[in-house]
Amino acid sequence: MSSPSYSYKQAGVDIDAANEFIQKIKPLVKTTNRPETKSPIGHFAGLFSIPKKYKKPLLVSSTDGVGTKLKLALEWNHVQGLGQDLVAMSANDLICLGAEPLFFLDYFATSKLQVDQAVSIIKGIVQACRDIHCTLLGGETAEMPGIYTGNDFDLAGFIVGVVEQGQVIDGSKIKPGDQIIGMASSGFHSNGFSLVRKIIADRNLSPDEIIAPLSKNLREALLEPTKLYVRQILELKKKFRLKGIAHITGGGLLENIPRIVPKNCRTVIDQKTWSRPTIFQLMKEWGSVEEQEMQRVFNCGIGLMLVVDKKDTSRVLAKLKTMPQDSQEEAKVIGEILPCKKGTHFIEVLE
């Protein structure tokens, strides 16, 4: 009796589907190429030259995923925004040092490759990369049955940028008297979704349910893509001295700006200076979430914080308002930097 003949496809990996996927995304990926891109898609690695305008270039890198927002998007059959989420989570970290994005790499792992779904996600990545003038230099797509089950998949991203050695924005020049400008978020971005999902599940809320105060359904409200701040910051950097930038990501309002503020300062954020978006208030009420927990988990409507000299504040705000419509940001002064007598930085959020 002869032994059975096995194939990779029978084991759960479809090489033909992977090849079809690569052929479909090649023309999309090519649209992101910067002049410094030196290799075609499909090679074993990507080649990229540093732009010649930099005299003493420092490379800057960041990596991230989209967390369990991905799980909610999959359950609600709305994965289109995940590509932008993936790029934005890394790119918004990168811009905190004043770096210009150069290239991005993605990692897509799944139990079984669904070509149309994967192409939809890549389209989002491509559009986000084009928005910030960043090459999608390469990536990896992996079918891993046994690691992932059913329709599960995961995403990770890696970005590299460059900044002139003397132009790094690291917060070291922040001093008492400086002001904090808050730039509006587009919702929860890609943080806190394990708590969001628990509240949704416990209340048995439907993604199609129209929430009256929102004028949209829950799917649209919660899966709004993470906002990209790169173009705005690079434009501001040309004219103003930005002393510090904090991406309000994991850790929410409480734990991000302390990462850039010197220890001889304290940060005071006044929540009365902006209106917390309704979706955050609803989540707080639905889950009976304590206020401090809201502040350390969610961005509460502020996606990025800029620290600037008080004399520059009004001009920075005015510049943001004059940017092209698609890159304008709702921004306002939300706090200030004060001296800290104890010699150790701490943050105070006024309610």
C-alpha positions as CSV (number, residue, x, y, z in Angstrom):
1,M,0.0,0.0,0.0
2,S,1.5,3.3,-1.1
3,S,1.7,6.2,1.3
4,P,-0.4,9.3,0.6
5,S,1.0,12.2,-1.3
6,Y,1.0,15.5,0.6
7,S,1.1,19.0,-0.7
8,Y,1.7,22.4,0.9
9,K,-1.8,23.5,-0.1
10,Q,-3.3,20.5,1.8
11,A,-1.3,21.6,4.8
12,G,-3.0,25.0,4.6
13,V,-0.5,27.2,2.6
14,D,-1.5,28.3,-0.9
15,I,1.5,29.4,-2.8
16,D,-0.6,30.3,-5.9
17,A,-2.8,32.7,-3.8
18,A,0.4,34.3,-2.5
19,N,1.7,34.8,-6.0
20,E,-1.6,36.2,-7.1
21,F,-1.5,38.7,-4.2
22,I,2.0,39.9,-5.1
23,Q,1.0,40.5,-8.7
24,K,-2.0,42.5,-7.6
25,I,-0.2,44.8,-5.2
26,K,2.9,45.4,-7.3
27,P,1.5,48.3,-9.3
28,L,0.0,49.8,-6.1
29,V,3.2,49.6,-4.2
30,K,5.1,51.2,-7.1
31,T,3.0,54.4,-6.7
32,T,4.7,55.1,-3.3
33,N,8.3,55.1,-4.6
34,R,10.4,58.1,-3.7
35,P,13.4,59.0,-5.9
36,E,15.7,57.3,-3.4
37,T,14.1,53.9,-3.9
38,K,16.7,51.7,-5.6
39,S,15.1,48.3,-5.8
40,P,12.0,46.7,-7.3
41,I,9.4,45.0,-5.3
42,G,9.9,41.2,-5.1
43,H,13.6,41.1,-4.3
44,F,14.9,39.6,-1.1
45,A,15.4,43.0,0.5
46,G,14.9,46.7,-0.3
47,L,17.5,49.3,-1.3
48,F,17.1,52.9,-0.4
49,S,19.5,55.9,-0.4
50,I,19.5,58.7,2.1
51,P,18.3,62.0,0.5
52,K,21.3,64.2,-0.4
53,K,19.8,67.3,1.3
54,Y,21.0,66.0,4.7
55,K,24.5,66.9,5.7
56,K,24.6,64.9,9.0
57,P,21.7,62.5,8.7
58,L,20.5,60.5,11.7
59,L,18.3,57.5,10.9
60,V,15.2,57.1,13.0
61,S,13.0,54.0,13.2
62,S,9.8,52.8,14.9
63,T,7.6,49.7,14.8
64,D,4.0,49.0,15.9
65,G,0.8,47.2,15.1
66,V,-2.8,48.1,15.4
67,G,-3.6,46.1,18.5
68,T,-7.0,44.5,19.1
69,K,-8.7,47.1,17.0
70,L,-7.9,44.5,14.3
71,K,-10.1,41.9,16.1
72,L,-13.1,44.3,16.2
73,A,-12.6,45.2,12.5
74,L,-12.5,41.6,11.6
75,E,-15.6,40.7,13.6
76,W,-17.5,43.7,12.1
77,N,-16.2,43.0,8.5
78,H,-14.7,46.4,8.2
79,V,-10.9,46.1,7.6
80,Q,-10.5,48.9,5.1
81,G,-9.0,51.4,7.6
82,L,-6.4,49.1,9.1
83,G,-3.8,49.9,6.5
84,Q,-3.8,53.6,7.5
85,D,-3.9,52.6,11.2
86,L,-0.8,50.5,10.7
87,V,1.2,53.3,9.0
88,A,0.0,56.0,11.3
89,M,0.9,54.2,14.5
90,S,4.6,54.1,13.5
91,A,4.7,57.3,11.5
92,N,3.2,59.4,14.3
93,D,5.9,58.0,16.6
94,L,8.6,58.9,14.1
95,I,7.5,62.5,13.7
96,C,7.8,63.0,17.4
97,L,11.6,63.4,16.8
98,G,11.0,65.6,13.8
99,A,12.1,62.9,11.3
100,E,11.0,62.8,7.7
101,P,9.6,59.3,6.8
102,L,11.6,57.5,4.1
103,F,10.3,53.9,3.8
104,F,7.9,51.5,5.4
105,L,7.7,47.7,5.7
106,D,4.6,45.7,6.5
107,Y,4.1,42.2,7.9
108,F,0.8,40.4,7.3
109,A,0.3,37.0,8.9
110,T,-2.8,35.0,8.6
111,S,-4.3,31.5,8.9
112,K,-5.4,31.5,5.2
113,L,-4.7,34.2,2.7
114,Q,-7.8,35.9,1.4
115,V,-6.5,37.8,-1.5
116,D,-9.2,40.5,-1.8
117,Q,-9.1,41.2,1.9
118,A,-5.3,41.5,1.9
119,V,-5.3,43.7,-1.2
120,S,-7.8,46.0,0.6
121,I,-5.5,46.4,3.5
122,I,-2.5,47.0,1.3
123,K,-4.4,49.7,-0.5
124,G,-4.8,51.5,2.8
125,I,-1.1,51.1,3.5
126,V,-0.3,52.5,0.1
127,Q,-2.6,55.5,0.4
128,A,-1.2,56.3,3.9
129,C,2.4,56.0,2.6
130,R,1.6,58.3,-0.3
131,D,0.0,60.8,2.1
132,I,3.3,61.1,4.0
133,H,5.6,60.7,0.9
134,C,7.0,57.4,2.2
135,T,8.0,54.4,0.1
136,L,6.4,51.1,0.8
137,L,9.8,49.4,0.3
138,G,8.8,45.8,1.0
139,G,7.0,43.5,3.4
140,E,6.2,39.9,4.3
141,T,3.0,37.9,3.9
142,A,2.8,34.6,5.8
143,E,0.2,31.9,5.9
144,M,0.5,30.1,9.2
145,P,-2.3,27.6,9.8
146,G,-2.0,26.3,13.4
147,I,-0.7,29.6,14.7
148,Y,-3.7,31.6,13.5
149,T,-7.2,30.0,13.1
150,G,-10.3,30.7,11.1
151,N,-10.1,34.1,9.6
152,D,-7.6,35.5,12.1
153,F,-4.7,37.6,10.9
154,D,-2.2,40.1,12.4
155,L,-0.4,43.2,11.1
156,A,2.9,44.8,12.1
157,G,4.7,47.7,10.5
158,F,8.2,49.2,10.6
159,I,9.2,52.6,9.5
160,V,12.5,54.4,8.9
161,G,13.0,58.1,8.6
162,V,15.8,60.7,8.7
163,V,16.5,63.9,10.6
164,E,19.4,66.4,10.5
165,Q,21.6,65.9,13.5
166,G,21.0,69.4,14.8
167,Q,17.3,69.3,14.3
168,V,16.2,66.4,16.5
169,I,13.1,67.3,18.5
170,D,13.6,65.5,21.8
171,G,12.1,67.7,24.5
172,S,15.4,68.6,26.2
173,K,14.8,72.3,25.6
174,I,11.4,72.4,27.2
175,K,11.2,74.8,30.1
176,P,8.6,76.3,32.5
177,G,6.4,78.8,30.7
178,D,6.1,76.8,27.5
179,Q,2.7,76.0,26.2
180,I,1.1,72.8,25.1
181,I,-0.9,72.6,21.9
182,G,-3.3,69.7,21.5
183,M,-4.1,68.4,18.0
184,A,-7.4,66.6,17.7
185,S,-7.6,62.8,17.3
186,S,-9.9,61.0,14.9
187,G,-11.3,58.9,17.7
188,F,-9.7,56.1,19.6
189,H,-7.0,55.7,17.0
190,S,-5.5,52.2,17.7
191,N,-5.3,52.1,21.4
192,G,-7.5,50.8,24.3
193,F,-9.5,48.4,22.1
194,S,-9.3,45.5,24.6
195,L,-11.3,47.7,27.0
196,V,-13.6,48.9,24.2
197,R,-14.3,45.4,23.0
198,K,-15.1,44.2,26.5
199,I,-17.6,47.0,27.0
200,I,-19.2,46.3,23.5
201,A,-19.5,42.6,24.3
202,D,-20.9,43.0,27.8
203,R,-23.5,45.4,26.5
204,N,-24.2,43.3,23.4
205,L,-24.0,46.4,21.2
206,S,-24.5,46.0,17.4
207,P,-22.0,47.6,15.0
208,D,-25.0,48.7,12.9
209,E,-26.7,50.5,15.7
210,I,-27.1,54.2,15.0
211,I,-26.0,56.1,18.1
212,A,-28.2,59.2,18.2
213,P,-25.6,61.7,19.6
214,L,-23.0,60.5,17.0
215,S,-25.3,60.6,13.9
216,K,-23.4,57.4,12.7
217,N,-23.3,53.8,13.5
218,L,-21.0,52.2,16.1
219,R,-18.8,50.6,13.4
220,E,-18.0,54.0,11.8
221,A,-17.4,55.7,15.1
222,L,-15.1,53.1,16.5
223,L,-13.2,52.0,13.4
224,E,-12.3,55.5,12.1
225,P,-8.7,55.3,10.9
226,T,-5.8,56.7,13.0
227,K,-5.0,60.3,11.9
228,L,-1.7,61.0,10.3
229,Y,0.2,64.1,11.6
230,V,3.4,63.9,9.5
231,R,2.7,66.5,6.8
232,Q,1.5,69.1,9.4
233,I,4.5,68.7,11.7
234,L,7.1,68.8,8.8
235,E,5.5,72.0,7.6
236,L,5.5,73.5,11.1
237,K,9.1,72.5,11.6
238,K,10.2,74.7,8.6
239,K,9.0,77.9,10.4
240,F,8.9,77.2,14.1
241,R,11.0,75.8,16.9
242,L,9.0,72.8,18.1
243,K,10.5,71.9,21.5
244,G,8.7,68.6,22.1
245,I,6.1,66.3,20.4
246,A,4.2,63.6,22.2
247,H,2.1,61.0,20.3
248,I,-0.9,60.2,22.6
249,T,-0.9,56.5,22.1
250,G,-0.8,53.6,24.6
251,G,-0.8,55.2,28.0
252,G,-3.3,57.9,27.0
253,L,-3.2,61.4,28.3
254,L,-1.3,60.6,31.4
255,E,1.7,58.6,30.3
256,N,2.9,60.0,27.0
257,I,3.9,63.6,27.5
258,P,6.0,62.8,30.6
259,R,8.3,60.8,28.2
260,I,9.6,64.1,26.7
261,V,9.4,66.6,29.5
262,P,12.5,67.3,31.7
263,K,12.3,66.4,35.4
264,N,12.5,70.0,36.6
265,C,9.1,70.6,35.0
266,R,5.6,69.6,35.6
267,T,2.9,69.3,33.0
268,V,-0.6,70.7,33.5
269,I,-3.3,69.7,31.1
270,D,-6.7,71.4,31.3
271,Q,-9.5,69.2,29.9
272,K,-11.9,72.1,29.9
273,T,-10.0,73.6,26.9
274,W,-11.5,71.0,24.5
275,S,-14.7,69.1,24.1
276,R,-14.2,65.4,24.7
277,P,-15.7,63.6,21.7
278,T,-19.1,62.0,22.4
279,I,-17.9,58.5,21.6
280,F,-15.4,58.7,24.6
281,Q,-18.1,59.9,26.9
282,L,-20.4,57.1,25.8
283,M,-17.7,54.5,26.4
284,K,-17.1,55.9,29.8
285,E,-20.8,55.7,30.7
286,W,-21.4,52.3,29.1
287,G,-18.4,50.8,31.0
288,S,-18.7,52.9,34.2
289,V,-15.0,53.6,33.5
290,E,-13.3,55.8,36.2
291,E,-12.0,59.1,35.0
292,Q,-8.3,58.3,35.7
293,E,-8.7,55.1,33.8
294,M,-10.1,57.0,30.9
295,Q,-7.0,59.3,31.0
296,R,-4.4,56.5,31.1
297,V,-6.0,54.3,28.5
298,F,-7.5,56.6,25.8
299,N,-6.4,59.8,24.0
300,C,-9.7,61.4,25.0
301,G,-9.8,63.4,21.7
302,I,-6.1,64.6,21.6
303,G,-3.9,62.7,19.2
304,L,-0.7,64.7,19.4
305,M,0.7,67.3,21.8
306,L,3.2,70.0,20.8
307,V,5.3,71.9,23.3
308,V,6.2,75.4,22.0
309,D,7.5,78.7,23.4
310,K,4.6,80.8,24.5
311,K,5.6,83.6,22.0
312,D,5.2,81.1,19.1
313,T,1.8,79.6,20.2
314,S,-0.5,82.0,18.3
315,R,1.5,81.7,15.1
316,V,1.6,77.9,15.2
317,L,-2.1,77.8,15.6
318,A,-2.6,80.2,12.8
319,K,-0.3,78.2,10.5
320,L,-2.3,75.0,11.2
321,K,-5.5,76.8,10.1
322,T,-4.0,77.9,6.8
323,M,-2.8,74.5,5.7
324,P,-4.6,72.8,2.8
325,Q,-8.1,71.5,3.8
326,D,-7.1,67.9,3.8
327,S,-4.2,68.4,6.3
328,Q,-5.8,71.0,8.6
329,E,-5.9,70.1,12.2
330,E,-8.3,71.2,14.9
331,A,-5.8,72.5,17.5
332,K,-5.8,74.6,20.6
333,V,-3.8,75.4,23.7
334,I,-4.6,72.7,26.2
335,G,-1.9,73.2,28.9
336,E,1.4,74.5,30.0
337,I,4.7,73.6,31.5
338,L,5.3,74.8,35.1
339,P,8.3,74.5,37.4
340,C,8.5,71.4,39.6
341,K,10.0,72.1,43.1
342,K,10.4,68.4,43.8
343,G,12.8,67.9,40.9
344,T,10.8,65.1,39.5
345,H,8.4,65.5,36.6
346,F,4.7,64.8,37.2
347,I,1.6,65.5,35.2
348,E,-1.7,67.0,36.4
349,V,-4.9,66.8,34.4
350,L,-7.5,69.3,35.4
351,E,-11.1,68.3,34.9
